[in-house]
Amino acid sequence: MAEKLVIQAKNKTSNGLNPVFVSAETHGQIKALAAETGNSIKDLTEAFLQFALANNVVKSSPDGKTPN
């Protein structure tokens, strides 16, 4: 019987990171701020998004149908 190549599967891990897509202009602004402050793009983006999520107001659409 021929030898078999055994490949050990890895446990599923979650690094807790997901991509966020922004315009090239916004990315450039965050990149410039990262260079100016020494903070990573990731840390700045996380801070901006956390602030926005904690401090936003949802306004009804002009027709009043959204949000439900």
C-alpha positions in Angstrom: 0.0 0.0 0.0 1.3 3.4 -0.9 2.0 6.0 1.7 -0.6 8.7 2.1 0.1 12.4 2.5 -1.7 13.4 5.7 -2.7 17.1 6.0 -3.9 18.2 9.4 -6.9 20.5 9.2 -6.7 23.7 11.3 -9.3 24.7 13.8 -11.6 27.5 12.6 -10.4 30.7 14.1 -11.9 34.1 14.0 -9.5 37.0 13.9 -12.5 39.3 14.3 -11.5 41.4 11.2 -13.6 42.0 8.1 -12.9 44.3 5.2 -14.5 47.7 4.9 -14.6 49.4 1.5 -14.1 53.1 1.2 -13.5 55.5 -1.6 -9.9 56.2 -2.7 -10.3 59.7 -1.5 -11.3 58.6 2.0 -8.6 56.0 2.1 -6.0 58.7 1.2 -7.3 60.9 4.0 -7.1 58.1 6.6 -3.6 57.1 5.2 -2.4 60.7 5.6 -3.7 60.9 9.1 -2.1 57.6 10.0 1.3 58.9 8.7 0.8 62.2 10.7 -0.2 60.6 13.9 1.7 57.3 13.9 -1.6 55.4 14.3 -2.4 52.5 12.0 -5.1 52.8 9.3 -6.9 50.0 11.1 -6.9 51.7 14.4 -8.1 55.0 13.0 -10.8 53.4 10.9 -12.0 51.4 13.9 -12.1 54.6 16.1 -14.0 56.6 13.4 -16.5 53.8 12.9 -17.1 53.2 16.6 -17.7 56.9 17.1 -20.1 57.1 14.2 -22.0 54.1 15.3 -22.4 55.5 18.8 -23.3 59.0 17.7 -25.6 58.6 14.6 -29.2 59.5 14.1 -31.3 57.8 11.5 -33.6 60.2 9.7 -36.7 59.0 7.8 -36.6 58.9 4.0 -38.4 61.7 2.2 -41.4 59.5 1.5 -41.5 58.5 5.2 -41.4 54.8 4.4 -37.9 54.1 5.6 -37.0 53.1 8.3 -40.1 51.0 8.9 
